[in-house]
Amino acid sequence: MPFFYREIDGADVDPLIRARARDVLEYCRKALGLAAVEIQWVWPASKEDYGFAQALMTVERAVAGLARDYREIKSVFCREEKEFSGQHTLWGSFGNKVQVRADIPLREVLMTVAHELHHYHYSQIYRPPRTAEESTAWERDAETFAKKTISFFEKSDQVSP
């Protein structure tokens, strides 16, 4: 079943969640040797919102031409596979971002940030996985890294509100 979501501004995210997620982001960036990566917060959306956003983008492209920079548009997207907690992006106007749902619990947000940053790291040094075994290995490695990261933050009491 498709999962529809929209980008939201960080100011619309609980300040505690936003601050702790930023701490995990910085910790992971240093641990993995990553350049600038940012969090793009997302929120579930309806299929109707998605359809409306697609129609608006079509009209805007027709009026403004294809030269316009669309990075600033907060739009609605669809992920065909399934619902998600987050995903990393490297392509097109989306830039180097980790998209994270703002409506999930703090611990899951922090796990998602670490997990997706590990995928981001792998995607910079390896080709995308092509087999189920490779995908499983990527997921296992990302999950292990996320658990170690959260363990570090739990010891410093930064996971519980």
Order of alpha helices (4+ residues) and beta strands (2+ residues): beta-alpha-beta-alpha-beta-beta-beta-alpha-alpha
